[in-house]
Amino acid sequence: MATMIRPAGAADIDLVATTILAAQRGQQPRGYFDIVLDRSEADCHAFVRQLTTAQVRSWWHLSHFWIAEHDGVAAAALCALPVAGSMADARQAVLDTMTAAGFTPEAQAAVAQRGAYVRHCWMDSDDDAWMIEHVATRPSHRGLGLAARLLDHALAEGRARGFSRAQITFYIGNDAAERSYARAGFSFAEEKRHPDFAALTGAAGFRRAAMTL
């Protein structure tokens, strides 16, 4: 059985959108877009699909994603990009996508209000670091080592681009993901907990792992 790692393309938009939603949820039923949009699964997926091709190339943009194909099936994905400027790009991409999707100013304000919970557990990043985010494998293809192959590829890309440190952030309690990241060379760096965050997500907060490239 052959596995190939390749850049994401237009045919992968649905997989990338599904990956983003799944990775944000981690071991919990709800992730960031479920909470801030407060809409159906279909609506959340449609919104994230738009983000993947937005003009601003945020950490949700197709151009930052790698795909693992197994026997010709696109089965897993992750994104990798520099930390520097990523937060500002993410904010702008969401604003632009809400505007394109016809969100009223009131609806946009409600999204911002619902998203305030993240600030309780957000950790400042090292702008000189290489960031891995949104790692997920289709349920039908788990156990094949596809996430490990993607992580190895993404870390090698960061090293080749001159980065000396990499990081990844995930829900506290996502033990399966943490074990996978540890096997790739990551170790615990920091975490932040807050009861308001836990009440909305079911996770105590965010944990970050880091490694030297």
C-alpha positions in Angstrom: 0.0 0.0 0.0 1.5 3.3 -1.1 1.4 6.6 0.9 2.2 9.9 -0.8 2.5 13.4 0.8 1.6 16.3 -1.4 0.4 19.9 -1.2 -3.4 20.4 -0.9 -5.2 21.4 -4.0 -8.7 22.5 -5.1 -10.0 19.0 -5.0 -9.1 18.8 -1.3 -11.2 21.7 0.0 -13.8 19.4 1.6 -11.2 17.3 3.3 -9.3 20.3 4.6 -12.5 21.9 5.9 -13.4 18.6 7.7 -9.9 18.4 9.0 -10.1 21.9 10.5 -13.3 21.2 12.2 -12.2 17.8 13.5 -8.8 19.1 14.8 -10.4 22.0 16.6 -12.8 19.7 18.3 -10.1 17.3 19.4 -11.6 14.9 21.9 -14.6 17.1 22.5 -17.9 17.5 20.6 -17.4 21.2 19.8 -14.5 23.3 18.6 -14.0 27.0 17.8 -16.2 27.4 14.8 -19.0 25.4 16.3 -19.0 27.8 19.3 -18.5 31.1 17.5 -20.8 30.5 14.6 -23.4 28.7 16.6 -24.8 27.2 13.5 -25.4 23.7 12.0 -22.6 21.3 11.0 -23.4 22.0 7.4 -23.2 25.8 7.9 -19.9 25.5 9.8 -18.4 23.3 7.1 -19.5 25.8 4.4 -18.0 28.7 6.3 -14.7 26.9 6.7 -14.7 25.9 3.1 -14.8 29.6 2.2 -11.9 30.3 4.6 -9.7 27.8 2.8 -9.8 29.9 -0.4 -10.1 33.4 1.2 -7.9 36.2 -0.2 -6.0 36.4 3.1 -3.9 33.2 3.5 -4.5 32.4 7.1 -3.8 29.1 9.0 -7.1 27.9 7.5 -6.0 28.5 3.9 -5.5 25.6 1.4 -2.0 26.8 0.5 -0.7 25.9 4.0 -2.0 22.3 4.0 -0.4 19.0 3.2 -2.3 15.9 2.3 -1.5 12.3 2.9 -2.8 10.0 0.2 -3.1 6.3 0.9 -3.6 4.1 -2.1 -4.9 7.1 -4.0 -7.3 8.3 -1.3 -6.7 11.7 0.3 -6.9 10.5 3.9 -5.2 12.9 6.3 -4.2 16.6 6.4 -2.3 19.2 8.4 -1.2 22.8 8.0 2.2 24.2 8.6 3.3 27.9 8.5 5.3 30.5 10.2 3.9 31.9 13.4 4.7 35.5 12.5 1.6 37.4 11.3 -0.6 34.3 11.6 -3.0 35.8 14.2 -3.6 39.0 12.3 -4.2 37.0 9.1 -6.7 34.7 10.9 -8.7 37.6 12.2 -8.8 39.3 8.8 -9.7 36.1 7.0 -12.7 35.5 9.3 -13.9 39.1 8.9 -13.6 38.9 5.1 -15.4 35.5 5.0 -18.2 36.8 7.3 -18.7 39.8 5.0 -18.7 37.6 1.9 -21.2 35.2 3.5 -23.6 38.1 4.2 -23.2 38.3 8.0 -24.8 41.5 9.3 -22.7 43.8 11.5 -24.8 42.5 14.4 -24.1 38.9 13.5 -20.4 39.7 13.2 -20.4 41.3 16.7 -22.1 38.2 18.1 -19.4 36.0 16.6 -16.7 38.2 18.2 -18.5 38.0 21.6 -18.9 34.2 21.5 -15.2 33.9 20.6 -14.0 35.9 23.6 -13.6 32.6 25.6 -10.4 31.8 23.7 -8.6 34.8 25.3 -8.7 33.1 28.7 -6.4 30.3 27.5 -4.5 31.9 24.6 -0.7 31.7 24.9 1.6 34.2 23.2 3.6 32.5 20.5 7.3 32.8 19.5 7.1 34.8 16.2 10.3 33.0 15.0 8.7 29.6 15.3 7.3 27.2 12.7 3.7 26.3 13.6 1.8 23.0 13.0 -2.0 23.1 13.2 -5.1 21.2 12.2 -3.9 17.7 12.1 -6.6 15.0 11.5 -7.0 11.7 9.7 -10.2 10.2 8.2 -11.7 7.7 10.6 -11.5 5.0 7.9 -7.7 5.5 7.6 -6.6 5.8 11.2 -3.9 3.5 12.5 -1.9 3.7 9.3 0.7 6.2 10.5 -0.5 8.9 8.1 -0.4 11.7 10.7 3.1 10.7 11.6 4.2 10.9 8.0 2.6 14.4 7.6 4.2 15.6 10.8 7.6 14.4 9.7 7.1 16.1 6.3 5.9 19.4 7.8 8.8 19.5 10.3 11.3 18.9 7.6 9.7 21.8 5.6 10.1 24.1 8.6 13.8 23.0 9.0 14.5 23.6 5.3 13.0 27.1 5.5 15.4 28.0 8.3 13.2 27.7 11.4 14.9 26.3 14.5 11.8 25.7 16.6 8.4 24.3 16.0 5.2 24.4 18.1 1.7 22.9 18.1 -1.4 23.8 20.3 -4.3 21.5 21.2 -7.0 20.9 23.8 -5.8 19.7 27.3 -6.9 16.1 27.6 -6.4 15.2 23.9 -4.1 12.4 25.0 -4.1 10.6 21.6 -2.9 13.7 19.8 -0.3 14.5 22.5 1.2 11.0 22.2 1.4 11.4 18.4 3.1 14.7 18.8 5.5 13.3 21.4 6.5 10.5 18.9 7.3 13.2 16.4 9.7 14.9 18.9 7.4 17.5 20.6 7.5 17.9 24.4 5.3 19.9 26.8 6.0 23.6 26.7 3.1 25.3 28.5 -0.7 25.3 29.2 -3.4 27.6 30.2 -6.7 26.7 32.0 -9.9 28.6 32.7 -13.4 27.6 33.9 -15.2 29.6 31.3 -13.2 27.9 28.5 -14.0 24.5 30.1 -17.7 25.3 30.3 -17.9 26.0 26.6 -15.6 23.4 25.1 -15.5 20.6 27.7 -11.7 20.9 27.8 -9.8 22.5 30.7 -7.8 24.8 28.3 -5.0 24.8 25.7 -1.7 23.0 25.9 1.3 23.7 23.7 4.1 21.4 22.8 7.3 22.5 21.2 10.5 21.1 19.8 13.9 22.1 18.3 14.2 21.5 14.6 
